[in-house]
């Protein structure tokens, strides 16, 4: 009978090792207790923490401004928003400032303002930089791409009164 108990004990320990449970203490030679292996609890991943949905205010749709938003702006305002032009041409009393982007060219036409001491944008022309896109161009998109490129997206948006 001891041989049968020993065989049962070896089988139980062998099966217990397969179940990934720590081995049960071996019975002492004088003990007649039978060791029964218990199945291991299945491993479960911790429940993921619920994250708050992103704030709706943080998602800001792009605002596409009309190019004519610069008409009436002073040369100082344009310089502050766009920086130095790629080309400045003086045709008294006017000045034409050209800003280049990879896909298009912006031409701002300045004339003396009412006080006579500063220049004011009176007209804007936008064209493509290649023969293929010279006239078939989305003027509004080109203007807004330039605003984003120079970091002046907010410069021409009307501020709300507080």
Buried (B, 14 or more C-beta within 10 A) or exposed (E): EEEEEEEEBEEBBEEBEEEEBEEBEEBEEEEEEEBEBEEEEEEEEEEEEEEEEEEEEEEEEEEEBEBEBBBEBBBEBBEEBBEEBEEEEEEEEBBBBBBEBEBBBBBBBBEBBEEEEEBBBBBBEBBBBEEEBEEEBBBBEBBBBBBEEBEBBEBBEEEEEE
